Amino acid sequence: MNSSMNKSKQKIAIIGAGPGGLAASLLLAHQGHEVTIYERNERIGGRSSVIQLDQFTFDAGPTFFIYRYVLDDVFKRIGKKLEDYVNLKPIEPLYDLYFTNKVFRPYRDHGKMMKEIHRVFPGEENGYQLYLKKESKRLKKLLPVLQLPFNTPFQFLNPKVLAALDEIDIGKSLYSRLKQFFHQDELIYSMAFQAKYLGMSPWDCPSIFSMLSYMEHEYGVYHIIGGLYQLNEAMAKIATEMGVSIKLSQPVQKLNVYKKKIDKIKVNQKWIKIDTVVLNGDFSHAIQLLDDDVRPKRYKNNQLKNLQYSCSTFNLYLGLDKLFPLAHHNVIFSKDYAAYVKALTKELTLSKDPSFYIQNPSAIDRSFAPENQSTMYILVPVPHLKANLDWPSLTQSFTDLILTRIEKLPGMKDLRKHIVKQRVITPLDWQDQYHVYLGANFNLAHDFTQLLYFRPHNRFQGLKNLYLVGGGTHPGSGLPTIYQSAIIAADLIGS
Ligand SMILES: Cc1cc2nc3c(=O)[nH]c(=O)nc-3n(C[C@H](O)[C@H](O)[C@H](O)COP(=O)(O)OP(=O)(O)OC[C@H]3O[C@@H](n4cnc5c(N)ncnc54)[C@H](O)[C@@H]3O)c2cc1C
């Protein structure tokens, strides 16, 4: 439902100017409400903000923009077009995947992809055709389920859920789903590494998330010229034009509950009366703004640590005095991918042979660095902070390990000699500077005990006027689902 008209004008406080909070602000302002965003940081964007190191620009977090249609929908609902605000560039081939003895370059163009499979994984072509056919049918059934608000268990009886039951495959993993189509593990990993977007292992991640690689293959991967953070800048600009007030460096300190409703919020030691609150901060961190006694047992302070969390990330941002010959998106796989994933998600240890991702945006977009210079963004999935790793003493040796691996790639031999600026963000920094619980960047894990009705609800359990948006609520982490959470919450408020 597209609720463009509100029944009565409400005073709405949105806590956090991350992608979820910004998208919600547009939809709620369009409904005619008085909307204020309170953001604790001095800039918008949260984990999707920008990092500036002198002349070098970096996206802090997201670099993959997939399934743009949800954001298109947000813009359409407010009478705008995304293309009028940002310059979207489709990436083709999608990415370069480095295995021990081969580089695989998947394409969105199915004809080119068939040739690439024939080149690198001959004999797997029919499996790919079957994968496309089955995943297309599956996505058509699953998407309407993700668009439902799972505020009550009765939602499981919704005809859309019932129609999708045969596709949900409870108990089946992403790896076993892909094994139905493909024989060679490296090809399976090429379609499974996207579990990283949820911070999960392909062997634990529910099979429904095969939709992630399918979305890339069918609908493409986009870059936003200038950086993905431009999506936030665009939303903030429109929000301001629509009358939304964005207050930076204004952390919300407390939510007061009276008769199962939040009646006021505390900002700068002052209480402000409100009608409705939309919470966008990282779930397990921000929910602590509520007193323990008004939260469901599962989300009380002494229980938060017992929930399942995604992995964290170790990020390196390099400013370089030359251009390097890498593609825009690159994934460097461990020699033993299964062992690495086990260390990451089960043993909670730091692998000596991790898989990691490199973005070389200057390959397609010269706005990140001055002429003949470039930037490089490196993301290594590492265990969240339950692992108790001593990051201050590990940071240098782990940085060296990663740079040594990169220097072994073709054309990358003297990378270290060309670093003129460098910043590192460890899981501890994600926790302390970005306020992400346990540094678990992709929020609560996405297993079936924490999905749909079992994930924190978009209208939070037990309170009449607290709504959640962002990666920690339904439908889940990743930009498309985060924008979807904003649509669901706004529809609930407007209904
Ligand atoms: C390194 C990394 C890489 C990623 N890569 C991708 C990718 O390629 N593609 C993709 O789709 N997704 C990716 N993600 C996941 C996801 O898209 C981002 O994390 C996204 O920014 C999450 O958005 P959000 O709306 O949930 O909240 P956040 O970005 O976490 O924003 C929440 C905001 O709330 C604010 N806040 C919290 N508490 C308070 C308070 N008390 N008062 C006021 N303000 C408060 C915070 O300061 C923050 O600005 C990545 C994430 C990370 C960290």
PDBQT file of the ligand as one rigid body, heavy atoms in Angstrom, charges set to zero:
ROOT
HETATM    1  C1  LIG A 501      31.916  -2.193   5.791  1.00  0.00    +0.000 C 
HETATM    2  C2  LIG A 501      30.481  -2.394   5.321  1.00  0.00    +0.000 A 
HETATM    3  C3  LIG A 501      30.226  -2.745   4.002  1.00  0.00    +0.000 A 
HETATM    4  C4  LIG A 501      28.907  -2.884   3.563  1.00  0.00    +0.000 A 
HETATM    5  N1  LIG A 501      28.684  -3.185   2.243  1.00  0.00    +0.000 NA
HETATM    6  C5  LIG A 501      27.424  -3.205   1.774  1.00  0.00    +0.000 A 
HETATM    7  C6  LIG A 501      27.198  -3.288   0.359  1.00  0.00    +0.000 A 
HETATM    8  O1  LIG A 501      28.148  -3.336  -0.435  1.00  0.00    +0.000 OA
HETATM    9  N2  LIG A 501      25.900  -3.281  -0.083  1.00  0.00    +0.000 N 
HETATM   10  C7  LIG A 501      24.833  -3.194   0.786  1.00  0.00    +0.000 A 
HETATM   11  O2  LIG A 501      23.685  -3.189   0.323  1.00  0.00    +0.000 OA
HETATM   12  N3  LIG A 501      25.025  -3.095   2.125  1.00  0.00    +0.000 NA
HETATM   13  C8  LIG A 501      26.289  -3.088   2.635  1.00  0.00    +0.000 A 
HETATM   14  N4  LIG A 501      26.503  -2.905   3.989  1.00  0.00    +0.000 N 
HETATM   15  C9  LIG A 501      25.359  -3.022   4.941  1.00  0.00    +0.000 C 
HETATM   16  C10 LIG A 501      24.403  -1.823   5.084  1.00  0.00    +0.000 C 
HETATM   17  O3  LIG A 501      23.946  -1.392   3.840  1.00  0.00    +0.000 OA
HETATM   18  C11 LIG A 501      25.007  -0.623   5.800  1.00  0.00    +0.000 C 
HETATM   19  O4  LIG A 501      25.559  -1.009   7.016  1.00  0.00    +0.000 OA
HETATM   20  C12 LIG A 501      23.955   0.462   6.083  1.00  0.00    +0.000 C 
HETATM   21  O5  LIG A 501      24.598   1.685   6.351  1.00  0.00    +0.000 OA
HETATM   22  C13 LIG A 501      23.064   0.146   7.272  1.00  0.00    +0.000 C 
HETATM   23  O6  LIG A 501      22.065   1.116   7.291  1.00  0.00    +0.000 OA
HETATM   24  P1  LIG A 501      21.086   1.345   8.511  1.00  0.00    +0.000 P 
HETATM   25  O7  LIG A 501      20.002   2.234   8.020  1.00  0.00    +0.000 OA
HETATM   26  O8  LIG A 501      20.692   0.045   9.102  1.00  0.00    +0.000 OA
HETATM   27  O9  LIG A 501      21.923   2.076   9.655  1.00  0.00    +0.000 OA
HETATM   28  P2  LIG A 501      23.338   2.753   9.899  1.00  0.00    +0.000 P 
HETATM   29  O10 LIG A 501      24.092   2.964   8.647  1.00  0.00    +0.000 OA
HETATM   30  O11 LIG A 501      23.997   1.993  10.979  1.00  0.00    +0.000 OA
HETATM   31  O12 LIG A 501      22.900   4.173  10.465  1.00  0.00    +0.000 OA
HETATM   32  C14 LIG A 501      22.320   4.327  11.741  1.00  0.00    +0.000 C 
HETATM   33  C15 LIG A 501      22.489   5.751  12.198  1.00  0.00    +0.000 C 
HETATM   34  O13 LIG A 501      21.865   5.918  13.482  1.00  0.00    +0.000 OA
HETATM   35  C16 LIG A 501      22.683   6.787  14.245  1.00  0.00    +0.000 C 
HETATM   36  N5  LIG A 501      22.379   6.607  15.675  1.00  0.00    +0.000 N 
HETATM   37  C17 LIG A 501      22.530   5.488  16.424  1.00  0.00    +0.000 A 
HETATM   38  N6  LIG A 501      22.156   5.705  17.699  1.00  0.00    +0.000 NA
HETATM   39  C18 LIG A 501      21.741   6.990  17.760  1.00  0.00    +0.000 A 
HETATM   40  C19 LIG A 501      21.229   7.816  18.815  1.00  0.00    +0.000 A 
HETATM   41  N7  LIG A 501      21.081   7.360  20.069  1.00  0.00    +0.000 N 
HETATM   42  N8  LIG A 501      20.893   9.102  18.529  1.00  0.00    +0.000 NA
HETATM   43  C20 LIG A 501      21.037   9.592  17.268  1.00  0.00    +0.000 A 
HETATM   44  N9  LIG A 501      21.529   8.858  16.246  1.00  0.00    +0.000 NA
HETATM   45  C21 LIG A 501      21.871   7.572  16.474  1.00  0.00    +0.000 A 
HETATM   46  C22 LIG A 501      24.090   6.373  13.879  1.00  0.00    +0.000 C 
HETATM   47  O14 LIG A 501      25.037   7.382  14.204  1.00  0.00    +0.000 OA
HETATM   48  C23 LIG A 501      23.949   6.151  12.361  1.00  0.00    +0.000 C 
HETATM   49  O15 LIG A 501      24.218   7.321  11.629  1.00  0.00    +0.000 OA
HETATM   50  C24 LIG A 501      27.809  -2.720   4.457  1.00  0.00    +0.000 A 
HETATM   51  C25 LIG A 501      28.082  -2.350   5.789  1.00  0.00    +0.000 A 
HETATM   52  C26 LIG A 501      29.383  -2.172   6.202  1.00  0.00    +0.000 A 
HETATM   53  C27 LIG A 501      29.646  -1.716   7.610  1.00  0.00    +0.000 C 
ENDROOT
TORSDOF 0
